């Protein structure tokens, strides 16, 4: 069972789409997350170098994906009057998709490449560290700072509570 993080602020978010996008981007630039990504990419590079064909060139591309394990939007934002409520899903998952490409020339001087993709989990499911990460991410963009400065509550809501609330 996981917990959603619910933050309520006396700040009225004007552009909810932009706010959610900025938060998702900021969550992806967290220092601890960047360290985990570096470790993963270093390992991928080491493996790619060990298995690359002679006279080939290896390139590595990666992208962070944020999704909810329960099929819902991982970041929800509800604005009512002058109050905004941000809910970050407890089942949010961040993955690093890595594409490794070996480029080389065949004997017939034809350039070719072979690619493969791997997915690595980046998610830390401990509630305390997730709250710290979200608060840090809010401080990384202007509207997030305003939301954080007017914060009036921070709660954990279990998925069981949410199921009861939607069923009742």
Secondary structure, 3 states (H helix, E strand, C coil): CCEEEEEEECCCCCCHHHHHHHHHHHHCCCHHHHHHHHHHHHHHHHHHHHHCCCCCEEEEEEEEEEEECCCCCCEEEEEECCEEEEEECCCEEEEEEEEEEEEEECCCCCEEEEEEEEEEECCCCCHHHHHHHHHHHHCCCHHHHHHHHCEEEEEEEEHHHHHHHHHC
